[in-house]
């Protein structure tokens, strides 16, 4: 069975982007907004534990997940053993 590359990419992008957005707001709710550098902030330019940073992280995360999901589905489709082959 093959994976749909576009669907897998979109799903991964949405999950990663919204996950990073929710994680940021979770941290803001319990620890407050900070401008401190984070590991993710070093990878995603403009990301910080702030309301604006959560939106920037969501956009970066969406595109990062989109590319990662597409690569995963493409690689899976290339490596999967097809019955009768």
C-alpha positions as CSV (number, residue, x, y, z in Angstrom):
1,X,0.0,0.0,0.0
2,X,1.4,3.4,-1.0
3,X,1.0,6.6,1.0
4,X,-0.4,9.7,-0.6
5,X,2.5,12.1,-0.5
6,X,0.4,15.3,-0.5
7,X,-1.9,14.1,2.2
8,X,0.9,12.9,4.4
9,X,2.8,16.2,3.9
10,X,-0.3,18.3,4.8
11,X,-1.1,16.2,7.8
12,X,2.5,16.3,9.1
13,X,2.7,20.1,8.5
14,X,-0.6,20.7,10.4
15,X,0.3,18.5,13.3
16,X,3.8,20.0,13.7
17,X,2.7,23.6,13.2
18,X,-0.3,23.4,15.5
19,X,1.6,21.3,18.0
20,X,4.3,24.0,18.3
21,X,1.7,26.7,18.6
22,X,-0.1,24.8,21.4
23,X,3.1,24.0,23.2
24,X,4.1,27.6,23.1
25,X,0.8,28.7,24.6
26,X,1.0,26.0,27.2
27,X,4.4,27.4,28.3
28,X,3.0,30.9,28.3
29,X,0.0,29.9,30.4
30,X,2.2,28.3,33.1
31,X,5.5,30.3,33.0
32,X,4.6,33.5,31.2
33,X,6.0,35.1,28.1
34,X,9.8,35.2,27.9
35,X,12.2,36.5,25.4
36,X,14.9,34.0,26.3
37,X,16.6,32.0,23.5
38,X,15.4,28.4,23.1
39,X,16.7,25.5,21.1
40,X,13.7,25.8,18.7
41,X,14.3,29.5,18.5
42,X,17.8,28.8,17.2
43,X,16.4,26.7,14.4
44,X,13.3,28.8,13.6
45,X,14.3,32.4,13.1
46,X,12.0,34.7,15.0
47,X,10.5,32.1,17.3
48,X,10.3,32.9,21.0
49,X,7.9,32.1,23.9
50,X,5.6,35.0,23.1
51,X,2.2,35.3,21.4
52,X,3.8,36.6,18.2
53,X,6.6,34.0,18.5
54,X,3.9,31.3,18.6
55,X,2.5,32.4,15.3
56,X,6.0,32.5,13.7
57,X,6.8,29.1,15.1
58,X,3.5,27.8,13.7
59,X,4.4,28.9,10.2
60,X,7.9,27.5,10.5
61,X,6.6,24.3,11.9
62,X,4.0,23.9,9.2
63,X,6.6,24.2,6.4
64,X,9.1,22.1,8.2
65,X,6.4,19.4,8.8
66,X,5.2,19.7,5.2
67,X,8.7,19.0,3.9
68,X,9.4,16.2,6.4
69,X,6.0,14.5,5.8
70,X,6.5,14.6,2.0
71,X,10.0,13.2,2.3
72,X,8.8,10.5,4.7
73,X,5.9,9.4,2.4
74,X,8.1,9.5,-0.7
75,X,10.8,7.4,1.0
76,X,8.2,5.0,2.3
77,X,6.8,4.6,-1.1
78,X,10.2,3.9,-2.6
79,X,11.2,1.3,0.0
80,X,7.9,-0.5,0.5
81,X,7.8,-4.1,-0.8
82,X,4.9,-4.5,-3.2
83,X,3.2,-7.9,-3.2
84,X,3.9,-9.8,-6.4
85,X,7.0,-7.8,-7.2
